[in-house]
């Protein structure tokens, strides 16, 4: 393995460790390298080799997938160092039917997945990030980073977040980034991918779904859609409707803070957040 790059070395070791017969590069992202691998030319699987900058976060997510054991999520077969050996999924995302006009179907599918992910299991994985820590950017952002006309939106989302954390709920492991385009089709049904690996209030699990799917800002900002999602999630999961909407608004503010820090536009959240706040106030 002399003169190999770190990813080539990790790939060579993975081929030996898991008796893989072929590896085909699929993608390189800012977070990892992805390969489609074969065992004896029959069984396909995926290898994710993590980049050092995200190894801690991605490792948390991989351990959480192991904890789910394929119940509502992609199956992780094994983890060795920064290499994850897992189920190969090549179907479309749940965002596709929703962008095609089947929004209620997508909302029900998300509720079903959360039912499976939140099923009680013993022995939580170690090292999950506390949800309060996840919100640090919202609480530490200087309000002057926000456009002058939107600073009230920042103040309200941060205030709601503080109220939610002041009235804590029993904590469970959370996917932490569950939305339509992090859910893929498979022969086992819809499966969640790419969790963040958090622990906290189960109401937060639905927060990012209100802002999605990608490219559907008009849909996500529709007050009727916001209320319909809250109704379905509350009824099917037995969760408090106002608390669901509170976390949705708080997460929208948090996402805007992340984008501002990265120098990105916050037009999506500026379109959605006012209507999330209105729905919260009316709940």
Long-range contacts (C-beta under 8 A, 24 or more apart in sequence): 7-33, 7-49, 10-49, 10-81, 10-82, 10-83, 11-35, 11-47, 11-49, 13-80, 13-83, 14-47, 14-49, 14-80, 14-83, 14-85, 17-80, 18-77, 18-78, 18-85, 20-45, 20-47, 23-47, 30-54, 31-58, 32-58, 36-88, 37-85, 44-88, 45-77, 45-85, 45-86, 45-87, 45-88, 46-84, 46-85, 46-86, 46-87, 46-88, 46-89, 47-83, 47-84, 47-85, 47-86, 48-83, 48-84, 48-86, 49-82, 49-83, 49-84, 50-82, 50-83, 50-84, 52-82, 55-82, 57-129, 57-196, 57-197, 58-82, 58-84, 59-127, 59-197, 60-125, 60-127, 60-128, 60-129, 60-195, 60-196, 60-197, 61-194, 61-195, 61-196, 61-197, 62-86, 63-125, 63-126, 63-127, 63-197, 64-125, 64-128, 64-173, 64-175, 64-195, 64-197, 65-195, 66-125, 67-121, 67-123, 67-124, 67-125, 67-173, 68-116, 68-117, 68-192, 69-121, 70-188, 70-191, 71-116, 71-117, 71-119, 72-112, 72-113, 72-114, 72-115, 72-116, 72-117, 72-119, 72-191, 72-192, 73-113, 73-116, 73-117, 73-175, 73-191, 73-192, 73-193, 73-195, 74-184, 74-186, 74-191, 74-192, 74-193, 87-186, 87-191, 89-184, 89-185, 89-186, 89-191, 89-193, 91-184, 91-185, 91-186, 92-184, 92-185, 93-180, 93-181, 93-182, 93-183, 93-184, 93-185, 93-213, 94-180, 94-181, 94-183, 94-184, 94-185, 94-190, 94-213, 95-179, 95-180, 95-181, 95-183, 95-212, 95-213, 95-214, 95-215, 95-216, 98-180, 98-213, 98-216, 98-219, 99-213, 99-215, 99-216, 103-219, 103-225, 104-228, 104-232, 106-180, 106-213, 107-209, 107-228, 107-229, 107-232, 107-233, 108-232, 108-236, 109-183, 109-190, 110-178, 110-180, 110-183, 110-206, 110-209, 110-233, 111-232, 111-233, 111-236, 111-237, 112-190, 112-236, 113-178, 113-183, 113-190, 113-191, 113-192, 114-178, 114-202, 114-205, 114-206, 114-233, 114-237, 115-236, 115-237, 117-175, 117-178, 117-192, 117-205, 118-172, 118-202, 118-205, 118-237, 124-173, 124-199, 125-173, 125-197, 127-197, 128-173, 128-174, 128-197, 128-198, 128-199, 129-176, 129-196, 129-197, 129-198, 129-199, 130-198, 130-199, 130-200, 131-171, 131-174, 131-176, 131-198, 131-199, 131-200, 131-201, 131-204, 132-165, 132-200, 134-176, 134-196, 134-198, 134-200, 134-254, 135-161, 135-165, 135-250, 135-254, 137-254, 137-257, 137-258, 137-261, 138-250, 138-253, 138-254, 138-257, 141-257, 141-260, 141-261, 145-257, 145-260, 145-261, 146-256, 146-260, 146-266, 147-266, 147-270, 150-266, 150-270, 153-253, 153-256, 153-270, 153-273, 153-274, 153-277, 154-253, 154-256, 154-257, 156-249, 156-253, 156-277, 157-249, 157-250, 157-252, 157-253, 157-254, 157-273, 157-277, 158-250, 158-253, 160-246, 160-249, 160-250, 160-277, 160-280, 161-246, 161-250, 161-253, 161-254, 163-246, 164-201, 164-203, 164-243, 164-246, 164-247, 164-250, 168-201, 169-201, 169-202, 169-203, 169-243, 171-199, 171-200, 171-201, 172-199, 172-200, 172-202, 173-197, 173-198, 173-199, 174-198, 174-199, 174-200, 174-202, 174-204, 174-205, 175-205, 176-204, 176-205, 177-208, 178-205, 178-206, 178-208, 178-209, 179-208, 179-209, 179-211, 179-212, 179-213, 180-209, 180-212, 180-213, 180-214, 181-212, 181-213, 181-214, 201-243, 201-247, 202-237, 202-239, 203-239, 203-240, 203-243, 203-244, 203-246, 203-247, 204-247, 204-251, 206-233, 206-237, 206-239, 206-244, 206-247, 206-248, 207-244, 207-247, 207-248, 207-250, 207-251, 207-252, 208-251, 208-255, 209-233, 210-248, 210-251, 210-252, 210-272, 210-276, 211-248, 211-251, 211-252, 211-255, 211-268, 211-269, 211-272, 217-267, 217-268, 217-271, 217-272, 218-271, 220-268, 220-271, 220-272, 221-271, 221-272, 221-275, 222-275, 223-275, 223-278, 223-279, 226-275, 226-276, 226-279, 227-279, 230-279, 230-283, 241-283, 242-280, 242-283, 245-276, 245-279, 245-280, 245-283, 246-280, 248-276, 248-280, 249-273, 249-276, 249-277, 249-280, 252-276
